[in-house]
Amino acid sequence: MRTRLDFDRYLKDIVGKGANVYFQPPSNVSGAGQKVIKNIKYPAIIYSVDDYNIRSADNKNYSIDKEYSVEVVTKDPDSMLIDMIVEIPTARFNRSYISDGMYHSVFVIIF
């Protein structure tokens, strides 16, 4: 099974110097209950482990892949970073939203 650090390197190789890549950055909670992530440099890719994709047979797991939630956060709604993530073969678009003037595009990627 590939590690989270393998996935981190994979993302960094894809986006190059085009974005900062963060794994579950620390956050504070603001008054409205929204998370405020500090010390993030944008554009950014923020990811976390979301689930495990487990295939089994004969009462044994024979393949385990992690599902990552990958969020692209930019000031530009037409950022090329989104296109780069869409090109990943296992990427699946989940949702998009705007928060504090930043555009968020969320994907699920199996790795």
N, CA, C and O atoms as CSV, one atom per row, in Angstrom:
chain,resi,resn,atom,element,x,y,z
A,1,MET,N,N,0.852,-1.177,0.000
A,1,MET,CA,C,0.000,0.000,0.000
A,1,MET,C,C,0.898,1.241,0.000
A,1,MET,O,O,1.870,1.333,0.749
A,2,ARG,N,N,0.538,2.179,-0.858
A,2,ARG,CA,C,1.307,3.417,-0.919
A,2,ARG,C,C,0.978,4.299,0.283
A,2,ARG,O,O,-0.119,4.227,0.836
A,3,THR,N,N,1.923,5.116,0.672
A,3,THR,CA,C,1.767,5.931,1.873
A,3,THR,C,C,1.234,7.321,1.542
A,3,THR,O,O,1.170,7.728,0.382
A,4,ARG,N,N,0.857,8.029,2.592
A,4,ARG,CA,C,0.411,9.407,2.442
A,4,ARG,C,C,1.524,10.274,1.863
A,4,ARG,O,O,1.263,11.170,1.060
A,5,LEU,N,N,2.754,10.010,2.269
A,5,LEU,CA,C,3.879,10.792,1.740
A,5,LEU,C,C,4.071,10.546,0.243
A,5,LEU,O,O,4.475,11.453,-0.485
A,6,ASP,N,N,3.784,9.325,-0.223
A,6,ASP,CA,C,3.813,9.052,-1.660
A,6,ASP,C,C,2.779,9.922,-2.376
A,6,ASP,O,O,3.055,10.479,-3.439
A,7,PHE,N,N,1.586,10.033,-1.787
A,7,PHE,CA,C,0.534,10.862,-2.377
A,7,PHE,C,C,0.938,12.332,-2.367
A,7,PHE,O,O,0.685,13.053,-3.332
A,8,ASP,N,N,1.559,12.776,-1.291
A,8,ASP,CA,C,2.038,14.154,-1.189
A,8,ASP,C,C,3.022,14.455,-2.321
A,8,ASP,O,O,2.909,15.482,-2.989
A,9,ARG,N,N,3.984,13.557,-2.534
A,9,ARG,CA,C,4.961,13.749,-3.617
A,9,ARG,C,C,4.269,13.732,-4.983
A,9,ARG,O,O,4.623,14.502,-5.876
A,10,TYR,N,N,3.289,12.854,-5.135
A,10,TYR,CA,C,2.529,12.745,-6.383
A,10,TYR,C,C,1.844,14.077,-6.702
A,10,TYR,O,O,1.926,14.564,-7.830
A,11,LEU,N,N,1.170,14.665,-5.711
A,11,LEU,CA,C,0.512,15.966,-5.922
A,11,LEU,C,C,1.531,17.049,-6.253
A,11,LEU,O,O,1.317,17.854,-7.159
A,12,LYS,N,N,2.629,17.066,-5.522
A,12,LYS,CA,C,3.656,18.097,-5.757
A,12,LYS,C,C,4.269,17.954,-7.144
A,12,LYS,O,O,4.583,18.955,-7.789
A,13,ASP,N,N,4.442,16.711,-7.611
A,13,ASP,CA,C,4.968,16.498,-8.962
A,13,ASP,C,C,3.989,17.006,-10.019
A,13,ASP,O,O,4.408,17.552,-11.040
A,14,ILE,N,N,2.703,16.833,-9.782
A,14,ILE,CA,C,1.689,17.255,-10.749
A,14,ILE,C,C,1.600,18.771,-10.836
A,14,ILE,O,O,1.587,19.328,-11.934
A,15,VAL,N,N,1.538,19.444,-9.694
A,15,VAL,CA,C,1.336,20.901,-9.710
A,15,VAL,C,C,2.636,21.679,-9.783
A,15,VAL,O,O,2.619,22.877,-10.065
A,16,GLY,N,N,3.761,21.025,-9.537
A,16,GLY,CA,C,5.048,21.708,-9.595
A,16,GLY,C,C,5.100,22.855,-8.613
A,16,GLY,O,O,4.718,22.701,-7.452
A,17,LYS,N,N,5.561,23.987,-9.059
A,17,LYS,CA,C,5.667,25.169,-8.213
A,17,LYS,C,C,4.386,25.997,-8.253
A,17,LYS,O,O,4.349,27.120,-7.750
A,18,GLY,N,N,3.323,25.431,-8.862
A,18,GLY,CA,C,2.080,26.170,-9.054
A,18,GLY,C,C,1.230,26.329,-7.812
A,18,GLY,O,O,0.306,27.142,-7.802
A,19,ALA,N,N,1.522,25.561,-6.747
A,19,ALA,CA,C,0.693,25.644,-5.543
A,19,ALA,C,C,1.439,25.067,-4.359
A,19,ALA,O,O,2.415,24.333,-4.505
A,20,ASN,N,N,0.958,25.416,-3.199
A,20,ASN,CA,C,1.472,24.841,-1.957
A,20,ASN,C,C,0.570,23.665,-1.600
A,20,ASN,O,O,-0.651,23.753,-1.731
A,21,VAL,N,N,1.170,22.565,-1.150
A,21,VAL,CA,C,0.419,21.355,-0.831
A,21,VAL,C,C,0.480,21.137,0.673
A,21,VAL,O,O,1.558,21.132,1.268
A,22,TYR,N,N,-0.690,20.958,1.282
A,22,TYR,CA,C,-0.787,20.796,2.739
A,22,TYR,C,C,-1.607,19.555,3.083
A,22,TYR,O,O,-2.622,19.278,2.444
A,23,PHE,N,N,-1.161,18.810,4.096
A,23,PHE,CA,C,-1.930,17.692,4.627
A,23,PHE,C,C,-2.549,18.122,5.941
A,23,PHE,O,O,-1.825,18.452,6.881
A,24,GLN,N,N,-3.850,18.127,6.029
A,24,GLN,CA,C,-4.590,18.471,7.237
A,24,GLN,C,C,-3.936,19.594,8.045
A,24,GLN,O,O,-3.501,19.365,9.174
A,25,PRO,N,N,-3.860,20.792,7.488
A,25,PRO,CA,C,-3.221,21.883,8.225
A,25,PRO,C,C,-3.999,22.206,9.493
A,25,PRO,O,O,-5.218,22.038,9.535
A,26,PRO,N,N,-3.301,22.667,10.528
A,26,PRO,CA,C,-4.001,23.018,11.763
A,26,PRO,C,C,-4.961,24.174,11.524
A,26,PRO,O,O,-4.707,25.040,10.687
A,27,SER,N,N,-6.059,24.181,12.260
A,27,SER,CA,C,-7.039,25.250,12.093
A,27,SER,C,C,-7.535,25.719,13.444
A,27,SER,O,O,-7.415,25.020,14.450
A,28,ASN,N,N,-8.087,26.898,13.443
A,28,ASN,CA,C,-8.763,27.451,14.609
A,28,ASN,C,C,-10.232,27.563,14.244
A,28,ASN,O,O,-10.576,27.575,13.062
A,29,VAL,N,N,-11.086,27.642,15.221
A,29,VAL,CA,C,-12.511,27.762,14.950
A,29,VAL,C,C,-12.927,29.204,15.191
A,29,VAL,O,O,-12.687,29.764,16.260
A,30,SER,N,N,-13.562,29.802,14.171
A,30,SER,CA,C,-14.019,31.181,14.317
A,30,SER,C,C,-15.370,31.200,15.009
A,30,SER,O,O,-15.926,30.146,15.320
A,31,GLY,N,N,-15.897,32.378,15.248
A,31,GLY,CA,C,-17.151,32.525,15.971
A,31,GLY,C,C,-18.344,31.842,15.323
A,31,GLY,O,O,-19.233,31.372,16.032
A,32,ALA,N,N,-18.391,31.774,14.008
A,32,ALA,CA,C,-19.529,31.163,13.321
A,32,ALA,C,C,-19.360,29.652,13.181
A,32,ALA,O,O,-20.180,29.001,12.532
A,33,GLY,N,N,-18.327,29.093,13.769
A,33,GLY,CA,C,-18.099,27.661,13.657
A,33,GLY,C,C,-17.323,27.274,12.409
A,33,GLY,O,O,-17.064,26.091,12.187
A,34,GLN,N,N,-16.944,28.264,11.579
A,34,GLN,CA,C,-16.166,27.966,10.384
A,34,GLN,C,C,-14.703,27.817,10.764
A,34,GLN,O,O,-14.200,28.513,11.646
A,35,LYS,N,N,-14.038,26.907,10.090
A,35,LYS,CA,C,-12.614,26.734,10.336
A,35,LYS,C,C,-11.832,27.848,9.663
A,35,LYS,O,O,-12.094,28.194,8.511
A,36,VAL,N,N,-10.892,28.395,10.370
A,36,VAL,CA,C,-10.003,29.409,9.825
A,36,VAL,C,C,-8.610,28.806,9.818
A,36,VAL,O,O,-8.024,28.562,10.873
A,37,ILE,N,N,-8.088,28.570,8.634
A,37,ILE,CA,C,-6.770,27.959,8.525
A,37,ILE,C,C,-5.747,29.070,8.397
A,37,ILE,O,O,-5.830,29.910,7.501
A,38,LYS,N,N,-4.788,29.064,9.299
A,38,LYS,CA,C,-3.786,30.126,9.327
A,38,LYS,C,C,-2.495,29.651,8.679
A,38,LYS,O,O,-2.233,28.453,8.572
A,39,ASN,N,N,-1.707,30.609,8.255
A,39,ASN,CA,C,-0.384,30.372,7.687
A,39,ASN,C,C,-0.418,29.540,6.406
A,39,ASN,O,O,0.534,28.817,6.112
A,40,ILE,N,N,-1.485,29.635,5.660
A,40,ILE,CA,C,-1.578,28.956,4.375
A,40,ILE,C,C,-1.229,29.961,3.285
A,40,ILE,O,O,-1.709,31.095,3.294
A,41,LYS,N,N,-0.389,29.535,2.349
A,41,LYS,CA,C,-0.048,30.378,1.211
A,41,LYS,C,C,-0.847,29.879,0.019
A,41,LYS,O,O,-0.832,28.690,-0.301
A,42,TYR,N,N,-1.544,30.796,-0.632
A,42,TYR,CA,C,-2.412,30.450,-1.744
A,42,TYR,C,C,-1.766,30.806,-3.069
A,42,TYR,O,O,-0.980,31.751,-3.127
A,43,PRO,N,N,-2.072,30.078,-4.137
A,43,PRO,CA,C,-3.011,28.976,-4.241
A,43,PRO,C,C,-2.512,27.764,-3.453
A,43,PRO,O,O,-1.311,27.563,-3.272
A,44,ALA,N,N,-3.476,26.964,-2.991
A,44,ALA,CA,C,-3.126,25.833,-2.141
A,44,ALA,C,C,-3.944,24.596,-2.501
A,44,ALA,O,O,-5.069,24.674,-2.995
A,45,ILE,N,N,-3.325,23.462,-2.230
A,45,ILE,CA,C,-4.020,22.185,-2.298
A,45,ILE,C,C,-3.974,21.616,-0.893
A,45,ILE,O,O,-2.900,21.410,-0.329
A,46,ILE,N,N,-5.148,21.364,-0.335
A,46,ILE,CA,C,-5.270,20.862,1.030
A,46,ILE,C,C,-5.925,19.485,0.938
A,46,ILE,O,O,-7.000,19.341,0.357
A,47,TYR,N,N,-5.277,18.484,1.509
A,47,TYR,CA,C,-5.846,17.142,1.394
A,47,TYR,C,C,-5.871,16.424,2.728
A,47,TYR,O,O,-5.132,16.757,3.654
A,48,SER,N,N,-6.746,15.422,2.802
A,48,SER,CA,C,-6.851,14.583,3.996
A,48,SER,C,C,-7.346,13.208,3.565
A,48,SER,O,O,-7.947,13.055,2.502
A,49,VAL,N,N,-7.084,12.209,4.408
A,49,VAL,CA,C,-7.590,10.867,4.137
A,49,VAL,C,C,-9.082,10.880,4.431
A,49,VAL,O,O,-9.512,11.305,5.503
A,50,ASP,N,N,-9.864,10.411,3.469
A,50,ASP,CA,C,-11.321,10.456,3.590
A,50,ASP,C,C,-11.924,9.073,3.817
A,50,ASP,O,O,-12.932,8.935,4.511
A,51,ASP,N,N,-11.302,8.047,3.228
A,51,ASP,CA,C,-11.856,6.696,3.317
A,51,ASP,C,C,-10.808,5.713,2.797
A,51,ASP,O,O,-9.767,6.110,2.273
A,52,TYR,N,N,-11.104,4.436,2.952
A,52,TYR,CA,C,-10.269,3.380,2.378
A,52,TYR,C,C,-11.096,2.611,1.369
A,52,TYR,O,O,-12.250,2.274,1.632
A,53,ASN,N,N,-10.515,2.333,0.224
A,53,ASN,CA,C,-11.155,1.543,-0.812
A,53,ASN,C,C,-10.563,0.139,-0.704
A,53,ASN,O,O,-9.442,-0.105,-1.148
A,54,ILE,N,N,-11.325,-0.780,-0.110
A,54,ILE,CA,C,-10.817,-2.122,0.195
A,54,ILE,C,C,-11.531,-3.141,-0.676
A,54,ILE,O,O,-12.760,-3.194,-0.720
A,55,ARG,N,N,-10.733,-3.952,-1.371
A,55,ARG,CA,C,-11.287,-5.063,-2.142
A,55,ARG,C,C,-10.823,-6.356,-1.483
A,55,ARG,O,O,-9.653,-6.508,-1.129
A,56,SER,N,N,-11.769,-7.289,-1.326
A,56,SER,CA,C,-11.421,-8.533,-0.639
A,56,SER,C,C,-12.051,-9.731,-1.343
A,56,SER,O,O,-13.015,-9.612,-2.099
A,57,ALA,N,N,-11.462,-10.888,-1.058
A,57,ALA,CA,C,-11.974,-12.171,-1.548
A,57,ALA,C,C,-11.439,-13.249,-0.622
A,57,ALA,O,O,-10.359,-13.104,-0.050
A,58,ASP,N,N,-12.185,-14.316,-0.477
A,58,ASP,CA,C,-11.770,-15.427,0.384
A,58,ASP,C,C,-11.409,-14.955,1.791
A,58,ASP,O,O,-10.443,-15.430,2.388
A,59,ASN,N,N,-12.196,-14.017,2.309
A,59,ASN,CA,C,-12.014,-13.483,3.657
A,59,ASN,C,C,-10.665,-12.795,3.871
A,59,ASN,O,O,-10.169,-12.729,4.996
A,60,LYS,N,N,-10.076,-12.287,2.797
A,60,LYS,CA,C,-8.809,-11.556,2.898
A,60,LYS,C,C,-8.888,-10.292,2.054
A,60,LYS,O,O,-9.504,-10.276,0.989
A,61,ASN,N,N,-8.265,-9.252,2.541
A,61,ASN,CA,C,-8.138,-8.024,1.761
A,61,ASN,C,C,-6.988,-8.212,0.785
A,61,ASN,O,O,-5.868,-8.523,1.191
A,62,TYR,N,N,-7.261,-8.024,-0.500
A,62,TYR,CA,C,-6.181,-8.171,-1.475
A,62,TYR,C,C,-5.759,-6.850,-2.096
A,62,TYR,O,O,-4.732,-6.787,-2.772
A,63,SER,N,N,-6.532,-5.795,-1.879
A,63,SER,CA,C,-6.157,-4.482,-2.392
A,63,SER,C,C,-6.739,-3.405,-1.478
A,63,SER,O,O,-7.939,-3.386,-1.205
A,64,ILE,N,N,-5.879,-2.520,-1.018
A,64,ILE,CA,C,-6.317,-1.420,-0.163
A,64,ILE,C,C,-5.747,-0.124,-0.733
A,64,ILE,O,O,-4.533,0.050,-0.835
A,65,ASP,N,N,-6.642,0.767,-1.096
A,65,ASP,CA,C,-6.248,2.094,-1.573
A,65,ASP,C,C,-6.904,3.131,-0.682
A,65,ASP,O,O,-8.004,2.922,-0.172
A,66,LYS,N,N,-6.228,4.239,-0.500
A,66,LYS,CA,C,-6.811,5.328,0.295
A,66,LYS,C,C,-7.577,6.271,-0.616
A,66,LYS,O,O,-7.181,6.530,-1.752
A,67,GLU,N,N,-8.681,6.776,-0.088
A,67,GLU,CA,C,-9.410,7.844,-0.768
A,67,GLU,C,C,-9.071,9.150,-0.060
A,67,GLU,O,O,-9.220,9.276,1.156
A,68,TYR,N,N,-8.616,10.107,-0.841
A,68,TYR,CA,C,-8.255,11.409,-0.291
A,68,TYR,C,C,-9.263,12.456,-0.724
A,68,TYR,O,O,-9.721,12.462,-1.867
A,69,SER,N,N,-9.601,13.334,0.197
A,69,SER,CA,C,-10.361,14.521,-0.139
A,69,SER,C,C,-9.319,15.594,-0.464
A,69,SER,O,O,-8.483,15.933,0.373
A,70,VAL,N,N,-9.378,16.117,-1.675
A,70,VAL,CA,C,-8.382,17.085,-2.144
A,70,VAL,C,C,-9.114,18.382,-2.493
A,70,VAL,O,O,-9.994,18.406,-3.353
A,71,GLU,N,N,-8.729,19.446,-1.812
A,71,GLU,CA,C,-9.375,20.736,-2.005
A,71,GLU,C,C,-8.391,21.717,-2.638
A,71,GLU,O,O,-7.322,21.986,-2.091
A,72,VAL,N,N,-8.770,22.241,-3.793
A,72,VAL,CA,C,-7.969,23.262,-4.479
A,72,VAL,C,C,-8.555,24.610,-4.079
A,72,VAL,O,O,-9.739,24.862,-4.302
A,73,VAL,N,N,-7.729,25.481,-3.487
A,73,VAL,CA,C,-8.187,26.785,-3.011
A,73,VAL,C,C,-7.391,27.870,-3.741
A,73,VAL,O,O,-6.167,27.949,-3.629
A,74,THR,N,N,-8.118,28.701,-4.489
A,74,THR,CA,C,-7.463,29.748,-5.280
A,74,THR,C,C,-8.280,31.034,-5.250
A,74,THR,O,O,-9.440,31.045,-4.839
A,75,LYS,N,N,-7.649,32.110,-5.693
A,75,LYS,CA,C,-8.354,33.379,-5.878
A,75,LYS,C,C,-8.952,33.452,-7.277
A,75,LYS,O,O,-9.794,34.307,-7.551
A,76,ASP,N,N,-8.520,32.559,-8.161
A,76,ASP,CA,C,-8.937,32.547,-9.561
A,76,ASP,C,C,-9.910,31.388,-9.809
A,76,ASP,O,O,-9.535,30.229,-9.632
A,77,PRO,N,N,-11.141,31.675,-10.210
A,77,PRO,CA,C,-12.100,30.591,-10.447
A,77,PRO,C,C,-11.734,29.707,-11.641
A,77,PRO,O,O,-12.243,28.593,-11.766
A,78,ASP,N,N,-10.864,30.194,-12.507
A,78,ASP,CA,C,-10.450,29.445,-13.691
A,78,ASP,C,C,-9.009,28.951,-13.581
A,78,ASP,O,O,-8.315,28.840,-14.592
A,79,SER,N,N,-8.563,28.657,-12.381
A,79,SER,CA,C,-7.183,28.253,-12.137
A,79,SER,C,C,-6.817,26.976,-12.893
A,79,SER,O,O,-7.617,26.045,-12.983
A,80,MET,N,N,-5.623,26.947,-13.426
A,80,MET,CA,C,-5.111,25.753,-14.109
A,80,MET,C,C,-4.903,24.594,-13.122
A,80,MET,O,O,-4.843,23.435,-13.533
A,81,LEU,N,N,-4.793,24.902,-11.833
A,81,LEU,CA,C,-4.630,23.834,-10.833
A,81,LEU,C,C,-5.811,22.871,-10.863
A,81,LEU,O,O,-5.642,21.661,-10.713
A,82,ILE,N,N,-7.000,23.417,-11.056
A,82,ILE,CA,C,-8.197,22.574,-11.124
A,82,ILE,C,C,-8.082,21.613,-12.307
A,82,ILE,O,O,-8.389,20.427,-12.187
A,83,ASP,N,N,-7.638,22.135,-13.440
A,83,ASP,CA,C,-7.462,21.292,-14.627
A,83,ASP,C,C,-6.412,20.205,-14.392
A,83,ASP,O,O,-6.558,19.083,-14.877
A,84,MET,N,N,-5.363,20.534,-13.655
A,84,MET,CA,C,-4.318,19.549,-13.361
A,84,MET,C,C,-4.856,18.410,-12.503
A,84,MET,O,O,-4.533,17.244,-12.732
A,85,ILE,N,N,-5.672,18.751,-11.520
A,85,ILE,CA,C,-6.240,17.721,-10.638
A,85,ILE,C,C,-7.255,16.871,-11.402
A,85,ILE,O,O,-7.313,15.657,-11.205
A,86,VAL,N,N,-8.054,17.491,-12.271
A,86,VAL,CA,C,-9.034,16.753,-13.062
A,86,VAL,C,C,-8.365,15.698,-13.946
A,86,VAL,O,O,-8.965,14.665,-14.242
A,87,GLU,N,N,-7.149,15.950,-14.358
A,87,GLU,CA,C,-6.420,15.020,-15.224
A,87,GLU,C,C,-5.982,13.741,-14.506
A,87,GLU,O,O,-5.628,12.760,-15.162
A,88,ILE,N,N,-6.001,13.737,-13.184
A,88,ILE,CA,C,-5.618,12.532,-12.445
A,88,ILE,C,C,-6.660,11.453,-12.745
A,88,ILE,O,O,-7.857,11.698,-12.588
A,89,PRO,N,N,-6.227,10.260,-13.176
A,89,PRO,CA,C,-7.178,9.232,-13.623
A,89,PRO,C,C,-8.249,8.847,-12.598
A,89,PRO,O,O,-9.375,8.533,-12.983
A,90,THR,N,N,-7.927,8.863,-11.324
A,90,THR,CA,C,-8.917,8.441,-10.317
A,90,THR,C,C,-9.639,9.617,-9.663
A,90,THR,O,O,-10.370,9.428,-8.691
A,91,ALA,N,N,-9.442,10.825,-10.182
A,91,ALA,CA,C,-10.079,12.009,-9.593
A,91,ALA,C,C,-11.563,12.041,-9.922
A,91,ALA,O,O,-11.980,11.757,-11.045
A,92,ARG,N,N,-12.345,12.395,-8.911
A,92,ARG,CA,C,-13.793,12.549,-9.078
A,92,ARG,C,C,-14.179,13.880,-8.435
A,92,ARG,O,O,-13.909,14.107,-7.255
A,93,PHE,N,N,-14.813,14.756,-9.216
A,93,PHE,CA,C,-15.229,16.053,-8.694
A,93,PHE,C,C,-16.338,15.848,-7.670
A,93,PHE,O,O,-17.257,15.059,-7.889
A,94,ASN,N,N,-16.245,16.569,-6.538
A,94,ASN,CA,C,-17.231,16.419,-5.472
A,94,ASN,C,C,-18.129,17.654,-5.356
A,94,ASN,O,O,-19.354,17.540,-5.394
A,95,ARG,N,N,-17.518,18.829,-5.214
A,95,ARG,CA,C,-18.302,20.059,-5.061
A,95,ARG,C,C,-17.375,21.269,-5.189
A,95,ARG,O,O,-16.150,21.147,-5.193
A,96,SER,N,N,-18.008,22.440,-5.292
A,96,SER,CA,C,-17.249,23.694,-5.264
A,96,SER,C,C,-18.044,24.719,-4.475
A,96,SER,O,O,-19.270,24.644,-4.384
A,97,TYR,N,N,-17.328,25.672,-3.909
A,97,TYR,CA,C,-17.977,26.743,-3.158
A,97,TYR,C,C,-17.013,27.915,-3.027
A,97,TYR,O,O,-15.815,27.789,-3.278
A,98,ILE,N,N,-17.562,29.050,-2.630
A,98,ILE,CA,C,-16.764,30.262,-2.407
A,98,ILE,C,C,-16.847,30.595,-0.924
A,98,ILE,O,O,-17.927,30.575,-0.334
A,99,SER,N,N,-15.700,30.901,-0.328
A,99,SER,CA,C,-15.647,31.293,1.071
A,99,SER,C,C,-14.560,32.346,1.241
A,99,SER,O,O,-13.423,32.146,0.815
A,100,ASP,N,N,-14.907,33.447,1.852
A,100,ASP,CA,C,-13.968,34.553,2.091
A,100,ASP,C,C,-13.250,34.993,0.816
A,100,ASP,O,O,-12.063,35.317,0.841
A,101,GLY,N,N,-13.976,34.999,-0.289
A,101,GLY,CA,C,-13.411,35.448,-1.552
A,101,GLY,C,C,-12.477,34.451,-2.215
A,101,GLY,O,O,-11.823,34.781,-3.204
A,102,MET,N,N,-12.406,33.245,-1.691
A,102,MET,CA,C,-11.545,32.202,-2.258
A,102,MET,C,C,-12.431,31.134,-2.894
A,102,MET,O,O,-13.496,30.803,-2.373
A,103,TYR,N,N,-11.979,30.603,-4.021
A,103,TYR,CA,C,-12.716,29.562,-4.730
A,103,TYR,C,C,-12.185,28.195,-4.296
A,103,TYR,O,O,-10.984,27.933,-4.358
A,104,HIS,N,N,-13.091,27.342,-3.860
A,104,HIS,CA,C,-12.748,26.014,-3.374
A,104,HIS,C,C,-13.349,24.971,-4.321
A,104,HIS,O,O,-14.550,24.992,-4.592
A,105,SER,N,N,-12.519,24.070,-4.817
A,105,SER,CA,C,-12.975,22.946,-5.643
A,105,SER,C,C,-12.504,21.684,-4.943
A,105,SER,O,O,-11.313,21.512,-4.683
A,106,VAL,N,N,-13.456,20.798,-4.639
A,106,VAL,CA,C,-13.149,19.608,-3.841
A,106,VAL,C,C,-13.274,18.368,-4.729
A,106,VAL,O,O,-14.248,18.202,-5.464
A,107,PHE,N,N,-12.263,17.507,-4.640
A,107,PHE,CA,C,-12.206,16.276,-5.412
A,107,PHE,C,C,-11.984,15.098,-4.464
A,107,PHE,O,O,-11.484,15.262,-3.351
A,108,VAL,N,N,-12.360,13.924,-4.923
A,108,VAL,CA,C,-11.998,12.683,-4.233
A,108,VAL,C,C,-11.034,11.962,-5.173
A,108,VAL,O,O,-11.324,11.781,-6.356
A,109,ILE,N,N,-9.882,11.553,-4.634
A,109,ILE,CA,C,-8.872,10.856,-5.437
A,109,ILE,C,C,-8.502,9.561,-4.733
A,109,ILE,O,O,-8.160,9.567,-3.550
A,110,ILE,N,N,-8.570,8.463,-5.454
A,110,ILE,CA,C,-8.142,7.173,-4.925
A,110,ILE,C,C,-6.675,6.993,-5.286
A,110,ILE,O,O,-6.278,7.184,-6.436
A,111,PHE,N,N,-5.869,6.621,-4.285
A,111,PHE,CA,C,-4.427,6.478,-4.520
A,111,PHE,C,C,-3.932,5.271,-3.758
A,111,PHE,O,O,-2.744,4.954,-3.807
